[in-house]
Structure formats: structure tokens, C-alpha cells
Amino acid sequence: MKNLIAELLVKLAEKEEESKELVAQVEALEIVVTALLRHMTPGDQQALIASVEGALQEADTASGVSERDSELLEQYIKKLLRHPRS
């Protein structure tokens, strides 16, 4: 029983470490995208946003991703592109 608990704790620690790495990756990408958007002209920003949103709509219709997951992704993309970090 002790071995089982120890194994579960090790697996939990590994999952937590993976989660921290993913959070760091997402935050790094947010910083990069925000910096890129700030250096673009407003017209270029709008063209990029339209392109990304168009690609997302095409991917939605072609993929087997659940509607909830698709909406969540769309929500985060809009937040990132239309309201970048301060």
C-alpha cells in the first residue's frame, strides 16, 4: 500500500511539473505575440487578426474537436489578439 501511495505521489509531482512547463510556454507565447502586435501598424494588426480568425473557423469545420474545446480556444485567441497583455 505504501508503494502504491508513493508511486501516485511521484506521478502527481510529474504531472504538476508538466503543468508548470505548459503554463510557462503559454506565458512566453503571450509575451511574444503581444510584443509583435505592438510593433505592427493598426492595419497590419487587423489583417493578422482576420487571418488567424479565418484559419480558426476553417479548422473548426474540418476538425473533430468538441464544440466546447473549440469555443475555449477561440475565446483565448480573441483575448490574446484583441486585448493583449499590458
Helices and strands as residue ranges (DSSP letters): H 2-38, H 42-62, H 67-82
